[in-house]
Each structure stands twice: as C-alpha cells, then as structure tokens.
C-alpha cells in the first residue's frame, strides 16, 4: 500500500480516563498501519480534511446481522418472549440464500455509514447464508468475525438443528470460510438454553483445536438465568456452565453480563474473557443495567456493542450515549458507589478497549492499524468556541445528525455513501 497522511482535528484515547487531541494534526499511514501522529506536515501525499473531526474506527463486539431486517421494531417484550415471537421467525427466513444476500447487502450498506470498522457478528444456523454474510462484509472492506449460530434444543422447528449436523456444519463453515481473509469465523453457540451439553462440549473442542474465537450471551435476563439453572443443575452458575465446556477463554466475547455474580466476575477475569456491553439493547428489552464501573475497577476486558436488533441503532455513537445514561441511572438508583461512566471512558470502550479483541486497533498510536473515521459535522458543531472534545461530545449526543464523511480500514478507503 502507498503511504499517505490524513490532516484534520484528531481525537483519540490511549487510556480510559483522558483524551488526546490535536488541531490540524497529521496521521501518517504506511502499509495499513499508523506510523506517526504529528502537528508537522509529513513528506507524504495529504488527504486534507482540515476542520473535520477525525476519530479512530470503532469496534462493535456484538451484533446480530440478520436482525437488521426488523431493527427498531417489537420493543414491547422482554428477551425470551421477544426471541420467540420476533427474532426466531425473522432468522428462519435466512434459509433462503437469495433473501440472505439482499438482506445482508442492505445491512452492510447501512453499516458503512456508521463509524464501525470492526465487528463480531452473529449469522444464523444456515451455513450458506452465513458465508454470504462473510463475503459481503469482506467486499465492503470490514474486518472482524462472523459466526454460524448453533441451536440444537429449545428452538422452533424452523431453526433447531440435529446435534451431529450442527457440529458437522460448523466444521464445514470453518473450512469454507478460509476463502475470506478479512472476515474470519467465530464459534457461536447462541446461548446455553439453545445448545445441548454435547454440542457445547464439541464446540469447545473445535475452538481449542483450531484456535478460533468464541462468542455467546451471558446473564442478560433474569428469566434466562433461571432457565439455565434448571438446565444445568450441576453448574454453580451460568458462567461456570460455559467454563465447563472450555468456552470461556481470552478469545471469547460474552454479551450483556447484566446480572453476573461476584464469582462469575472473578471467573471471567481469570479467563481473560471480553464483555460486550450493550446498554441500548438492555434498556429496550428491560434486561437491566450492567455494572460496568465494577467491571472496569476489577480489570475486566470490556467493549461496546449495538446488539442489533435488541439495540435500535447501528451507530456506536448512540451506544456511547446510552452507556453514560445507563451508568448514571445505576449510580442514582442501584449503587451510589458506582461512579457514572465519563465520555472518555465510553469512547475508549468503543475504540481501543473493544478494538483490542481484534489486535492493535482503535487508537492513533504508531503501530496500530489505520482504522480512521472522518465525521461530517453538522452546522454548529465546529465553531471557534467549541473544543475538539466538545465537538466529540456533540457527536455522541447528536449522533443522528452526524453522518460519516469517509472512513479507512487498515488504510483502505471505504465507500460510505
């Protein structure tokens, strides 16, 4: 790749508690990586975006790509009823590969207009359709992971798999996915209620044997937790049930984690497992407010997630706003020792914190992948009285007004319009 530099008003976080900013700064990129950030003009071709707010690409640690078809609908139920009445019927339609190609094409086109550059996505149980998702995301320029979902119990006839067929299809999916380089496979048991012990055990073996990451759900909803306890009476708790199948690793993402016990928190810390905090979804489905401040104080790895379609926006800017709001309500109503999250902290979770799952991603530090987003600020965002930090805050709280002007993933420009 050619070397070049982007000029603009830069803001990023190298640690959670503070911003780094540079007015009219230059990010120099070579071979897809950032080589320097400086106020001095480098000897490289310049992409001049003077006056524009430039941020690192953001990482969505948990998103259900097939659910984009009903994003923003059916927000009147809690999780289990919502899955049964709306999610499962919608996902069953992806047995039709023609429908899948159309739906996933719309999903990728919409995602290009957001600040997301990396993602970990759920497909459906359908192997061919999930490979189509990988292909579309890769051609759009994204990097990350896509999983073929596993479900062999407690599921509608249109989605339930035979256990042996689920295992065989997972192995086939992994083998066939070798055709794609930027989007890689991830082991994806939907959650314990929909996966038998034998299936979970075999998925743990596959992940370990082939060094493939894992994603699933944990402690999202109280009724779900009670269900898991009835299905796994031999397990201390939900997290230890996953752990018994070798599914909690430092390459595992567990979404939600709203109702974790202290024992579960300690277990995820010991395993190095990532938490995908999904505040928008948790609010929409009345799941609760995750104790993110406690997670951070304990040193857990945490990122942000849209969790579409429990989440009602593809933009992680909206999720940042909801993460701050939810933490304020937890502090006010549940735990007055849990200091609310600040803007730099949620920005860190969306950028470098979640980005670390994908490698050196989510910061403008030299050596990091050149994931760079240029925001198209509306009238009133950039005036002489607004600092770069204030402009970012407006971007987070007025995200619906703020389209992406352009973005680069590993130094390659994506078409966003």
LUMVO-21312 format. One record per residue (C-alpha): residue number from 0; residue in three letters; x, y, z. Coordinates in steps of 0.2 Angstrom, whole numbers, plus 2048, in hexadecimal, padded with zeros to 3 digits. Each point is the difference from the previous one (the first is absolute). Example, Ala and Ser with C-alpha at 12.3 -4.5 7.8 and 13.67 -1.06 7.14 Angstrom:
<r 0 ALA <83E 7EA 827>> <r 1 SER <806 811 7FD>> 
***
This chain:
<r 0 UNK <800 800 800>> <r 1 UNK <805 812 7FD>> <r 2 UNK <805 80B 80E>> <r 3 UNK <7F5 80F 803>> <r 4 UNK <7FA 80C 80E>> <r 5 UNK <7EF 806 806>> <r 6 UNK <7FF 812 806>> <r 7 UNK <7F2 805 80C>> <r 8 UNK <7FB 803 812>> <r 9 UNK <805 7F0 809>> <r 10 UNK <7F9 7F9 810>> <r 11 UNK <804 7EF 807>> <r 12 UNK <802 7F7 811>> <r 13 UNK <810 7F6 805>> <r 14 UNK <7F9 7FD 811>> <r 15 UNK <7EE 801 807>> <r 16 UNK <801 80F 80B>> <r 17 UNK <806 80D 7F3>> <r 18 UNK <800 806 7EE>> <r 19 UNK <80E 804 7F4>> <r 20 UNK <7FC 80E 7F4>> <r 21 UNK <809 809 7F2>> <r 22 UNK <7FA 80F 7F6>> <r 23 UNK <805 7FF 7EE>> <r 24 UNK <80A 7F0 803>> <r 25 UNK <807 7F3 7F4>> <r 26 UNK <7FE 7ED 801>> <r 27 UNK <80D 7F8 7F5>> <r 28 UNK <7FB 7EF 7F9>> <r 29 UNK <80B 7F3 7F8>> <r 30 UNK <7FC 7EE 7FC>> <r 31 UNK <7EF 801 809>> <r 32 UNK <808 806 810>> <r 33 UNK <802 810 809>> <r 34 UNK <812 806 800>> <r 35 UNK <7FF 811 808>> <r 36 UNK <7F4 80D 807>> <r 37 UNK <807 812 7FF>> <r 38 UNK <7FC 812 7FE>> <r 39 UNK <80E 801 7F3>> <r 40 UNK <7FC 7FD 7EE>> <r 41 UNK <808 7EF 7FB>> <r 42 UNK <808 7FD 7EF>> <r 43 UNK <7F1 7F6 7F9>> <r 44 UNK <7F1 802 7F6>> <r 45 UNK <7F3 80A 80B>> <r 46 UNK <7ED 7FC 801>> <r 47 UNK <7FB 811 806>> <r 48 UNK <7F1 800 80B>> <r 49 UNK <804 810 809>> <r 50 UNK <7F3 805 80D>> <r 51 UNK <7F8 7EE 800>> <r 52 UNK <800 7F6 810>> <r 53 UNK <80A 7F0 7FE>> <r 54 UNK <7FE 7F1 80B>> <r 55 UNK <807 7EE 801>> <r 56 UNK <7F4 7F3 7F8>> <r 57 UNK <7F4 7F8 80D>> <r 58 UNK <7FE 7EE 804>> <r 59 UNK <7EF 7F8 802>> <r 60 UNK <803 7F0 80B>> <r 61 UNK <7EE 7F9 7FE>> <r 62 UNK <7F4 802 7F2>> <r 63 UNK <7F3 7F5 7F8>> <r 64 UNK <801 803 7ED>> <r 65 UNK <7EF 7F7 7FB>> <r 66 UNK <7F7 80A 80D>> <r 67 UNK <803 810 7F7>> <r 68 UNK <7F0 7FC 7F6>> <r 69 UNK <7F5 805 80F>> <r 70 UNK <80C 80C 809>> <r 71 UNK <7F5 80D 809>> <r 72 UNK <7F1 7F5 802>> <r 73 UNK <7F8 7F5 80D>> <r 74 UNK <807 808 80F>> <r 75 UNK <7F1 7FC 80B>> <r 76 UNK <806 7EF 807>> <r 77 UNK <80E 7F9 80B>> <r 78 UNK <80E 7F5 7F9>> <r 79 UNK <7F8 7EF 7FF>> <r 80 UNK <7EF 805 7FA>> <r 81 UNK <809 80C 7F3>> <r 82 UNK <80B 7F1 7FA>> <r 83 UNK <7F1 7F5 7FE>> <r 84 UNK <7F4 80C 7F8>> <r 85 UNK <80B 80A 7F5>> <r 86 UNK <812 7FB 7FF>> <r 87 UNK <7FF 7EE 7FC>> <r 88 UNK <7F3 802 7F2>> <r 89 UNK <80B 80E 7F8>> <r 90 UNK <80F 7F5 801>> <r 91 UNK <7F7 7F1 7F8>> <r 92 UNK <7FE 80A 7F0>> <r 93 UNK <813 7FF 7FD>> <r 94 UNK <7FE 7EE 7FA>> <r 95 UNK <7FD 809 7F0>> <r 96 UNK <811 805 7F9>> <r 97 UNK <7F9 80D 7F4>> <r 98 UNK <7F7 808 80F>> <r 99 UNK <810 7FF 80A>> <r 100 UNK <80A 809 7F2>> <r 101 UNK <7F4 80E 7FF>> <r 102 UNK <7FE 802 812>> <r 103 UNK <812 7FF 804>> <r 104 UNK <804 80C 7F2>> <r 105 UNK <7F5 80D 808>> <r 106 UNK <808 7FD 811>> <r 107 UNK <811 803 7F9>> <r 108 UNK <7FB 80F 7F7>> <r 109 UNK <7F9 808 80F>> <r 110 UNK <80F 7FB 80B>> <r 111 UNK <80B 809 7F5>> <r 112 UNK <7F8 810 804>> <r 113 UNK <804 7FE 813>> <r 114 UNK <811 802 808>> <r 115 UNK <802 7ED 802>> <r 116 UNK <80F 7F8 7F8>> <r 117 UNK <801 7F0 80A>> <r 118 UNK <7F3 7F4 805>> <r 119 UNK <7FC 7EF 807>> <r 120 UNK <7EF 7FB 7F9>> <r 121 UNK <7F4 7F2 802>> <r 122 UNK <7F8 7F8 7F0>> <r 123 UNK <7F3 7F2 801>> <r 124 UNK <801 7ED 801>> <r 125 UNK <800 800 7ED>> <r 126 UNK <812 7FD 7F9>> <r 127 UNK <7FE 806 7EF>> <r 128 UNK <7F8 810 805>> <r 129 UNK <80D 804 80D>> <r 130 UNK <80D 7FE 7F3>> <r 131 UNK <7F7 80D 7F6>> <r 132 UNK <801 80B 80E>> <r 133 UNK <813 7FE 802>> <r 134 UNK <802 803 7ED>> <r 135 UNK <7F6 810 800>> <r 136 UNK <808 807 810>> <r 137 UNK <811 7FC 7F9>> <r 138 UNK <7FD 808 7EF>> <r 139 UNK <7F9 810 809>> <r 140 UNK <811 801 808>> <r 141 UNK <7FC 7FB 812>> <r 142 UNK <80B 7F6 80B>> <r 143 UNK <7FA 7F4 80E>> <r 144 UNK <7F7 7F0 804>> <r 145 UNK <7F0 7F8 7FA>> <r 146 UNK <7F8 7F0 809>> <r 147 UNK <7F5 7F3 7FA>> <r 148 UNK <7F3 7FE 80E>> <r 149 UNK <7FE 7F0 809>> <r 150 UNK <7EF 7FA 807>> <r 151 UNK <7FB 7EE 803>> <r 152 UNK <7F3 802 80E>> <r 153 UNK <7F2 80B 806>> <r 154 UNK <7FE 808 7EF>> <r 155 UNK <7F2 800 7F3>> <r 156 UNK <800 7F3 7F3>> <r 157 UNK <805 80C 7F3>> <r 158 UNK <811 804 809>> <r 159 UNK <804 7F0 80B>> <r 160 UNK <80E 7F6 7F9>> <r 161 UNK <805 7EE 803>> <r 162 UNK <80F 7FF 80C>> <r 163 UNK <80B 7F7 7F4>> <r 164 UNK <7FB 80A 7F1>> <r 165 UNK <803 810 80A>> <r 166 UNK <812 7FA 804>> <r 167 UNK <803 7FB 7EE>> <r 168 UNK <7F9 810 7F9>> <r 169 UNK <80B 80A 80C>> <r 170 UNK <810 7F7 7FA>> <r 171 UNK <7FB 802 7EE>> <r 172 UNK <7FC 813 803>> <r 173 UNK <812 802 807>> <r 174 UNK <808 7F7 7F2>> <r 175 UNK <7F6 809 7F2>> <r 176 UNK <803 811 809>> <r 177 UNK <813 7FE 7FC>> <r 178 UNK <7FB 809 7EF>> <r 179 UNK <7FF 810 80A>> <r 180 UNK <80E 809 808>> <r 181 UNK <7F9 810 808>> <r 182 UNK <7F1 7F8 808>> <r 183 UNK <804 7F0 80A>> <r 184 UNK <7F5 7F3 808>> <r 185 UNK <7FB 800 812>> <r 186 UNK <7F8 7F2 80A>> <r 187 UNK <7EE 805 804>> <r 188 UNK <7F5 7F6 80C>> <r 189 UNK <7F1 80B 801>> <r 190 UNK <7FE 7FE 813>> <r 191 UNK <7FF 7F1 80C>> <r 192 UNK <7ED 7FE 7FF>> <r 193 UNK <802 7FD 7ED>> <r 194 UNK <80F 7F4 801>> <r 195 UNK <801 7EF 807>> <r 196 UNK <80F 7FB 80B>> <r 197 UNK <807 7F5 7F3>> <r 198 UNK <7FF 80E 7F3>> <r 199 UNK <808 80C 80C>> <r 200 UNK <80E 7F4 804>> <r 201 UNK <804 7FD 7EE>> <r 202 UNK <800 812 7FC>> <r 203 UNK <80D 803 80E>> <r 204 UNK <80B 7F2 7F8>> <r 205 UNK <7FE 808 7EF>> <r 206 UNK <805 811 806>> <r 207 UNK <80F 7FA 80A>> <r 208 UNK <806 7F4 7F2>> <r 209 UNK <7FF 80D 7F2>> <r 210 UNK <804 810 80B>> <r 211 UNK <7F0 808 7FB>> <r 212 UNK <7F7 80D 80B>> <r 213 UNK <7EF 7FE 808>> <r 214 UNK <7F1 80B 803>> <r 215 UNK <7F0 7FE 809>> <r 216 UNK <7F4 808 80D>> <r 217 UNK <801 800 813>> <r 218 UNK <7F5 806 80E>> <r 219 UNK <7F5 80B 7F5>> <r 220 UNK <7EF 7FD 808>> <r 221 UNK <7FB 7F9 811>> <r 222 UNK <7F4 7F4 7F8>> <r 223 UNK <80E 7FA 7F5>> <r 224 UNK <80B 7FD 80F>> <r 225 UNK <7F2 7F6 809>> <r 226 UNK <7FE 7F5 7F0>> <r 227 UNK <813 7FD 7FF>> <r 228 UNK <800 7FB 812>> <r 229 UNK <7F2 7F3 7FD>> <r 230 UNK <80A 7F9 7F1>> <r 231 UNK <810 7FF 808>> <r 232 UNK <7FD 7FC 813>> <r 233 UNK <812 7F9 801>> <r 234 UNK <807 811 7FC>> <r 235 UNK <803 80E 80E>> <r 236 UNK <7FA 80D 7F4>> <r 237 UNK <7FE 805 7EE>> <r 238 UNK <812 805 7FD>> <r 239 UNK <807 7F0 808>> <r 240 UNK <7F4 7F6 7F5>> <r 241 UNK <809 808 7F0>> <r 242 UNK <811 7FD 809>> <r 243 UNK <7FD 7EE 802>> <r 244 UNK <7FF 7FE 7ED>> <r 245 UNK <810 80A 7FE>> <r 246 UNK <7F6 80F 7F8>> <r 247 UNK <807 80E 80B>> <r 248 UNK <811 805 7F9>> <r 249 UNK <80A 810 7FD>> <r 250 UNK <7F9 7FF 7EE>> <r 251 UNK <7EE 7FF 806>> <r 252 UNK <7F3 80E 7FF>> <r 253 UNK <7F1 7FE 80C>> <r 254 UNK <7F2 80D 7FD>> <r 255 UNK <7F6 809 80D>> <r 256 UNK <806 7F9 811>> <r 257 UNK <7F3 80B 809>> <r 258 UNK <7FD 7F4 80F>> <r 259 UNK <811 7F8 803>> <r 260 UNK <804 7FB 811>> <r 261 UNK <811 803 808>> <r 262 UNK <805 7EF 7FD>> <r 263 UNK <7FC 802 7EE>> <r 264 UNK <809 810 7FF>> <r 265 UNK <810 7F8 807>> <r 266 UNK <7FF 7F2 7F4>> <r 267 UNK <7FF 80B 7F1>> <r 268 UNK <80E 80A 806>> <r 269 UNK <80B 7F0 803>> <r 270 UNK <7FC 7FA 7EE>> <r 271 UNK <803 811 7F8>> <r 272 UNK <7EE 7FF 7F8>> <r 273 UNK <7FA 810 7F8>> <r 274 UNK <7EF 808 805>> <r 275 UNK <7F6 808 7F2>> <r 276 UNK <7F6 80E 809>> <r 277 UNK <7EF 803 7F7>> <r 278 UNK <7F7 80E 809>> <r 279 UNK <7F4 804 7F2>> <r 280 UNK <7FA 7EE 7FF>> <r 281 UNK <7FF 7FE 813>> <r 282 UNK <7F5 80F 801>> <r 283 UNK <7F5 7FB 7F2>> <r 284 UNK <7FD 7EF 806>> <r 285 UNK <7FF 805 812>> <r 286 UNK <80E 7F4 804>> <r 287 UNK <809 80C 80D>> <r 288 UNK <80F 80A 802>> <r 289 UNK <811 7F8 7FF>> <r 290 UNK <80D 804 80E>> <r 291 UNK <80D 807 7F4>> <r 292 UNK <809 80B 80D>> <r 293 UNK <802 7F0 80A>> <r 294 UNK <807 7F7 7F1>> <r 295 UNK <80C 80D 7FD>> <r 296 UNK <806 802 812>> <r 297 UNK <803 7ED 800>> <r 298 UNK <80A 801 7F0>> <r 299 UNK <7F5 7F6 7F4>> <r 300 UNK <801 802 7ED>> <r 301 UNK <7F1 80A 7FB>> <r 302 UNK <7FA 807 7EF>> <r 303 UNK <7EF 807 7F9>> <r 304 UNK <7F3 7F8 7F5>> <r 305 UNK <7F1 805 7F7>> <r 306 UNK <7F8 7EF 802>> <r 307 UNK <7F4 804 7F1>> <r 308 UNK <7F2 7FC 800>> <r 309 UNK <7FE 801 813>> <r 310 UNK <809 810 7FD>> <r 311 UNK <7F7 80C 7F5>> <r 312 UNK <80F 809 7F8>> <r 313 UNK <80F 7FA 7F6>> <r 314 UNK <80A 80F 806>> <r 315 UNK <80C 7FD 80F>> <r 316 UNK <7FF 813 803>> <r 317 UNK <7EE 7FD 806>> <r 318 UNK <806 7F1 80A>> <r 319 UNK <80D 80C 809>> <r 320 UNK <7F2 80C 804>> <r 321 UNK <7F5 7F2 807>> <r 322 UNK <80F 7F9 80A>> <r 323 UNK <803 810 809>> <r 324 UNK <7ED 802 803>> <r 325 UNK <7FE 7EE 807>> <r 326 UNK <80F 802 80B>> <r 327 UNK <7F8 810 808>> <r 328 UNK <7F0 7F7 803>> <r 329 UNK <809 7F1 808>> <r 330 UNK <80A 80D 80B>> <r 331 UNK <7F0 809 805>> <r 332 UNK <7F4 7F1 803>> <r 333 UNK <80B 7F1 803>> <r 334 UNK <811 803 806>> <r 335 UNK <806 811 806>> <r 336 UNK <812 7FA 801>> <r 337 UNK <800 7FD 7ED>> <r 338 UNK <806 810 7F8>> <r 339 UNK <7F8 803 7F0>> <r 340 UNK <80A 7FD 7F0>> <r 341 UNK <808 810 7F8>> <r 342 UNK <801 804 7ED>> <r 343 UNK <812 7FB 7FF>> <r 344 UNK <7FC 7EF 808>> <r 345 UNK <7F2 7FB 7F4>> <r 346 UNK <80A 807 7F1>> <r 347 UNK <80F 7F5 806>> <r 348 UNK <7F4 7F1 801>> <r 349 UNK <7FA 803 7EF>> <r 350 UNK <811 802 7F8>> <r 351 UNK <810 7FA 808>> <r 352 UNK <7F7 7F5 80E>> <r 353 UNK <7F5 7F6 7F4>> <r 354 UNK <80D 802 7F2>> <r 355 UNK <80D 7F6 80A>> <r 356 UNK <7F6 7F0 7FC>> <r 357 UNK <805 802 7EE>> <r 358 UNK <812 805 804>> <r 359 UNK <808 811 800>> <r 360 UNK <7F0 809 7FB>> <r 361 UNK <7F7 80F 806>> <r 362 UNK <80D 80D 803>> <r 363 UNK <80C 80C 7F7>> <r 364 UNK <80F 7FA 808>> <r 365 UNK <80E 7FB 7F4>> <r 366 UNK <800 7ED 7FB>> <r 367 UNK <7ED 7FF 802>> <r 368 UNK <7F5 7FC 7F1>> <r 369 UNK <7FB 80F 7F6>> <r 370 UNK <7ED 7FF 804>> <r 371 UNK <7FB 812 7FE>> <r 372 UNK <7EF 809 7FF>> <r 373 UNK <7FD 811 7FA>> <r 374 UNK <7F0 807 806>> <r 375 UNK <7F5 80C 7F6>> <r 376 UNK <7FB 80D 80E>> <r 377 UNK <7F0 809 7FE>> <r 378 UNK <7FE 813 801>> <r 379 UNK <804 806 812>> <r 380 UNK <80C 7F2 804>> <r 381 UNK <810 809 7FC>> <r 382 UNK <802 812 805>> <r 383 UNK <80E 809 808>> <r 384 UNK <7F7 7FE 811>> <r 385 UNK <800 7ED 800>> <r 386 UNK <80F 7F5 804>> <r 387 UNK <803 7F0 7F8>> <r 388 UNK <7FA 7F7 80F>> <r 389 UNK <7F0 80A 800>> <r 390 UNK <7FD 7FC 7EE>> <r 391 UNK <802 7ED 803>> <r 392 UNK <7F4 802 80E>> <r 393 UNK <7F3 808 7F4>> <r 394 UNK <804 7F2 7F4>> <r 395 UNK <7FB 7F3 80D>> <r 396 UNK <7F0 809 806>> <r 397 UNK <7FB 805 7EF>> <r 398 UNK <805 7F1 7F7>> <r 399 UNK <7F1 7FF 7F5>> <r 400 UNK <805 811 7F8>> <r 401 UNK <812 7FA 7FC>> <r 402 UNK <803 7F5 7F1>> <r 403 UNK <812 7F9 7FD>> <r 404 UNK <809 80A 7F2>> <r 405 UNK <80C 7F2 7FD>> <r 406 UNK <809 7F2 808>> <r 407 UNK <810 7F5 7FE>> <r 408 UNK <802 7EE 806>> <r 409 UNK <812 7FB 801>> <r 410 UNK <804 80F 7F5>> <r 411 UNK <7F4 7FC 7F2>> <r 412 UNK <7F2 80C 7FD>> <r 413 UNK <7EF 7FA 801>> <r 414 UNK <7F1 806 7F6>> <r 415 UNK <7F4 807 80D>> <r 416 UNK <7F2 807 7F5>> 
***
